[in-house]
Each structure stands twice: as structure tokens, then as C-alpha cells.
Amino acid sequence: MAYFSIEKDLISLSDFRSSYKKYITRLSKERNSIVLTQNGKAAAVLVSPREYDQLTGKNDILNLIASRLQEIANHDFVTNEDEMWKELEE
């Protein structure tokens, strides 16, 4: 994900409503996020589908790591290396 720019990425909800096509196009081209504000406060964050997929993929990996760490703490580890790689590929 690109660096956050207040000037480019912080958009009021009313500005977004009036120019949503421009912002959606920018999301797909730049893979950036847009923070929508309402009454000067962050109300929502929009990300491109590609960025969303990357974020959820990272979350899946982190969940798998957390699960494995818990198994290690419980002395319940995977001893078959092929089984471990198969789970990581899923």
C-alpha cells in the first residue's frame, strides 16, 4: 500500500458523493486507500479489491501463525513437514 496523504486520501463524504467515479478510478489505479470523513471525523475507509485481498491474505497468514504458536505452547505440533506446507498453501 502506498503512503497515506491527507491531501489526497482524506475525503469528505459530500466530496465523495459528488465525484465518486473519480475516487473509485483512483483506487483501482493507485491501490491506495481513501478515508471518508463525516463532520470532520473518519467514518469509513475504502480500499481497492486488490488491496483488500492482500490485507485479508495477510490476516489469514497471521491467524495460521497464531494457531501454530498456540499449538506449540500446548506441545501439540505438526511433525509431518509435508502436512505443514500443505496447510500453508491453503
C-alpha positions as CSV (number, residue, x, y, z in Angstrom):
1,M,0.0,0.0,0.0
2,A,1.2,3.5,-0.8
3,Y,1.9,6.1,1.8
4,F,-1.1,7.9,3.2
5,S,-1.6,11.5,2.0
6,I,-4.0,13.7,3.9
7,E,-4.4,15.9,0.9
8,K,-5.3,13.0,-1.5
9,D,-6.7,10.3,0.8
10,L,-8.9,12.2,3.3
11,I,-12.1,12.9,1.5
12,S,-15.3,14.3,2.9
13,L,-18.4,12.2,2.3
14,S,-20.0,15.1,0.4
15,D,-17.0,15.4,-1.9
16,F,-17.0,11.6,-2.4
17,R,-20.7,11.7,-3.3
18,S,-20.2,14.3,-6.0
19,S,-17.1,12.7,-7.5
20,Y,-17.3,9.1,-6.6
21,K,-16.3,7.8,-10.1
22,K,-13.0,9.8,-9.9
23,Y,-12.2,8.3,-6.5
24,I,-13.1,4.7,-7.5
25,T,-10.9,5.0,-10.6
26,R,-8.0,6.3,-8.5
27,L,-8.4,3.4,-6.1
28,S,-8.1,0.9,-8.9
29,K,-5.1,2.6,-10.4
30,E,-3.1,3.6,-7.4
31,R,-4.1,0.8,-5.0
32,N,-4.3,3.3,-2.2
33,S,-6.9,3.8,0.5
34,I,-9.4,6.6,0.9
35,V,-10.7,7.7,4.3
36,L,-14.1,9.2,4.1
37,T,-15.0,11.8,6.7
38,Q,-18.3,12.8,8.1
39,N,-18.4,16.0,10.2
40,G,-14.6,16.1,10.1
41,K,-14.2,12.7,11.6
42,A,-13.2,9.4,9.9
43,A,-16.3,7.5,9.0
44,A,-15.2,4.8,6.6
45,V,-12.1,3.5,4.7
46,L,-12.3,2.4,1.1
47,V,-9.6,0.2,-0.4
48,S,-9.2,-1.4,-3.8
49,P,-10.3,-5.0,-4.3
50,R,-6.6,-6.0,-4.8
51,E,-5.6,-4.3,-1.6
52,Y,-8.4,-5.9,0.3
53,D,-7.4,-9.3,-1.0
54,Q,-3.8,-8.6,0.2
55,L,-5.0,-7.5,3.6
56,T,-7.2,-10.5,4.1
57,G,-4.5,-12.8,2.9
58,K,-2.1,-11.3,5.4
59,N,-4.7,-11.8,8.1
60,D,-5.1,-15.5,7.1
61,I,-1.3,-16.0,7.5
62,L,-1.3,-14.2,10.8
63,N,-4.2,-16.4,12.1
64,L,-2.3,-19.5,11.0
65,I,0.8,-18.3,12.8
66,A,-1.1,-17.6,15.9
67,S,-2.7,-21.0,15.7
68,R,0.6,-22.7,15.4
69,L,2.1,-20.7,18.3
70,Q,-0.8,-21.8,20.4
71,E,-0.2,-25.5,19.4
72,I,3.5,-25.1,20.3
73,A,2.5,-23.7,23.7
74,N,0.3,-26.7,24.2
75,H,3.0,-29.1,23.0
76,D,0.8,-30.1,20.0
77,F,3.0,-29.5,16.9
78,V,2.9,-30.7,13.4
79,T,5.6,-33.3,12.9
80,N,5.0,-34.0,9.2
81,E,6.7,-31.3,7.1
82,D,4.5,-32.1,4.0
83,E,1.4,-31.6,6.1
84,M,2.7,-28.3,7.3
85,W,3.4,-27.0,3.8
86,K,0.0,-28.2,2.6
87,E,-1.7,-26.2,5.3
88,L,0.3,-23.1,4.5
89,E,-0.6,-23.3,0.8
90,E,-4.4,-23.5,1.5
